[in-house]
Amino acid sequence: MSQVQPPVGVDAVAAQKAALRGEFGNWSIVHTSDTGRWWAIRTVRRARLDGRLLGARVCTELDADTADGLRAKLREVAEDEAGAR
């Protein structure tokens, strides 16, 4: 009996997800296989886990074509939020 092999790239996607989750723990990371897009989602409450208020803009959803593109957007949001505190 042969084993079912995962589609090409599944391991790479899993590794990229794990890396993003490790770097941005307050975000849920999603890769949609049908569109190939990457998403980062969090609630406003998760954005404020440290108890400090953020500026007026609270980002709760991001998307990008690639994991690296999503990482860049997540870093930008993190920098913006750090400056607003």
N, C-alpha and C positions, 0 to 999 in steps of 0.2 A: 504494500500500500504506500503510495507516495504522499508526502506532506504537502499541504497547501502552502505555496510561497506567497509572501506579501507582495503587493505591487511594488515596482521599482520606486525607490524614494521614500518609502514608508519609514524606514529606519532613520533616514536623514531628517525627515519632518519631525519625528519624535525627539531626536537629539536637539533640533532647533527649538522646539517647544520647551523642552526641559531647561535649556540655557536661558530662554526668555523668562520663564517662570522663576528661575533662580535669581535672576537679576532684578526682576520686577514682581516681587511677591504679592503685592496688593492687587495685581491684575490677573484676570483669567485670560489665558491665551488660547485662541482657536484658529485652526487651519481648516478651511473648507476644501475638501478634495474635488468637489464638482466645479468650483471656480478657481481654485488655487490661491485664493486670497487669505490673508492673515488678519486676525482681529485681536484686539485687546479690549477687555470690558471690565468695568468695576462699578460699584455703587458709590454714591456720594459719601456714604458712611465709611467705606473702605478708603476713600481718598483722604479722610480725616482721622485715621486710626490713631495718630499720635496726640489727638486732642486739641491741636492748634487749628485755628481757623485759617482757611485759605482765602485768597482773593476772591473777587466776585465770580470769576470763571472757574468752574470745576469741570474738568474733562472726564467723561465716563466711558467714552468709546472712541477707538481709533481703528483704522484699517489701512492696509498697504498691500502692494503686490508681492512683496518678498519679506522674509523674516528680518533681513537687515534693514529694510525700509521701515518696518514696524519698530524695530529697536531704536532707530534714529528718532522716530516720532515720540516714543516713550521717554527717551532721554531728554528731548526738548520739553515735554510736559513736566518731567521731574525738575529740570532746571528752572522753568517758569514758576513752579510751585515753591521751590526753595527760595526764590527771590521774593515771593509774595508773603513769606512768613515773617 
